[in-house]
Amino acid sequence: MKNIILALFTVLSITECNQQHDMVKGQEVAIVHKQIKWTVNYSVKGNKVYVDCFIPGFSFIGSNPNDPDYEDGHIAVKVDGKFKQNVYQSAFVLEELPKGVHVLTLELKRKNGSSYGVSKELQVLIKTP
């Protein structure tokens, strides 16, 4: 009888370990395969660039704190490779850009400032100062 109980306990322990391993493995796969895909629309008027981002599954800091499926953070904006500002909403305006061609880089960042590894580059032409 002791041997049967010991064998049953061993089988249950192995099954529970395998289930826990599968859950951890599944979570890792979900994190690795989760990609942030986003669309950026913009227009230039004078020396201003109006930017509108559509980022499914992304919440700007504080705007969706109760949904664990949403990524959370902000957009870091660079103009010609130089940091310009952080924005905490999907639509914003870059003002007082000098005349000429500029490369805008928009990078999604976490709350702690680390990068999600996702960015967009836009080339804009400012015709008037």
Disulfide bonds with the S-S distance in Angstrom:
none
